[in-house]
Amino acid sequence: MDTADLAPRLETDTATATETQTQTAATEIAETGALVLRDATAADAERLMEVIHLAYRRNTGRAWTSEAHLIEGMRITGPALRGLIGAPGRRLLAAVQDGAVVGCCSIERQGESAHFGLFAVDPARQAGGLGRRVLAEAERAAREAWDTREMRMTVLTAREELIAWYVRRGYRRTGELSPFPYDEPTVGVPVRADLAFELLVKDITAG
């Protein structure tokens, strides 16, 4: 078994137990690669923007998560990203390895569910199991902080290989579609007129 697939131990300070408490505790993954998943700060914003752009918008052949063939422009604006940091009911998590921010994701409380999004890994660090580890720890963080029963996400239907990756991680396709926000200038410029999202869900109560 690849050690990158082993679910590492997430140690979260009790201060993150509720959304009204501080969200500053680092969550360390004691695994090969010395990965730390912690709440992002304003000081991380510039590097997070870089990682997100590399993962979503650079079509270099290295980033299999790239949407450059579907959407151009910024994945998220700087002000929108900074607005997520410390927002009530949400955690913007930075993945840090060897002292550098190498990935991120966002989890947002939605009743008994949580929404997972803004998932990015530096293309130079992809294909090493880091994405699997970040996803697993995001699920654990949502479950432990908010007693979340289900993780939900929306993925572009045109991204069949990405959907298949999530299915292998235990997510279920619902067939429930939502339109792409073509009139929203902060999510990039679509190059196709048929873009839509599909809802994926996973029961995370079992851990």
Secondary structure, 3 states (H helix, E strand, C coil): CCHHHCCCCEECCHHHCCCCCCCCCEEEECCCCCEEEEECCHHHHHHHHHHHHHHHHCCCCCCCCCCCCCEECCCCCHHHHHHHCCCCCEEEEEEEECCEEEEEEEEEEECCEEEEEEEEECHHHCCCCHHHHHHHHHHHHHHHHHCCCEEEEEEECCCHHHHHHHHHCCCEEEEEEEECCCCCHHHCEECCCCCEEEEEEEECCCC
